[in-house]
Amino acid sequence: MSETVQHVEEMVDSTARADVTETFEEWQRLLRTLADRIGERFELHRDPSTADLESYGDPSTGPSGRLAAYAGPEIDWLVHSWIGDPSTGFVNMHLTAWLGPRIRVPHLGCALLLWPEGWFYIDAIPRGDLLGEPDYYDRYYLDADEPWLTFKAEHPDFRWFTSRTGFIRASLSPTAYCYSFPTTRANLDTVAALLTDRVGRWLGWVDAAEPVAPGERAALAARDLAVRRNIAERDPANVMGRRMFGDELTDRLVRALWGGDRVLERPSA
């Protein structure tokens, strides 16, 4: 199995352009199905700060996108978004759910990218120190270790993606999936099955979670926000947004990813 060690813009610039609309539309359906499944479990409300981001740009002439963020009693911030230009082979799509501080279940991180080859990421974002809290590791990551190793061995088409930014590498859990791959039918089906399984597993964790002690919730909420903001602001893929839409809109989109302009209150600690 080979490895990809490039910035996103290097991947895009070194690859011939191609229309990826068909795969983009398939992935939109996949993420909508997963988002609907999450919406069936949680009470969610669209944050007004993202209402005018329902559609931006002009897909008939070039880059465009959508960003919708939600919050609720159990969800601090959920983002369902895409940005790019499928006709020229670049699209970045997100479905990420950040939980409130009443439980310590890992957050759900999911992203799909066409450049025009495929790339995907899915992870259970830790909410503590895995080395300092081995019980937390055992509860949420131990059972995922063997399937993670099996995936690497059984899917040679998938190339592990190593970010050239150390901060982003540090954001991954030991069982994160982060791969680039040819968009064959078999590979697309593999990604869809994996994402569906991981979202189902995450929802099961939520249902089985024990409450966090009230006195510990404020610190957990503060850590959650810092992690979310730091990842959004330091994401090296933000350069693609600046290429397509300039600094002003890109800065706003980045703030929307972490809730910098939010109107709805955060879940009570």
Summary of the structure (lengths in Angstrom):
residues: 269
radius of gyration: 17.9
end to end distance: 44.9
largest distance: 54.3
contacts: 831
relative contact order: 0.18
helix: 47%
strand: 22%
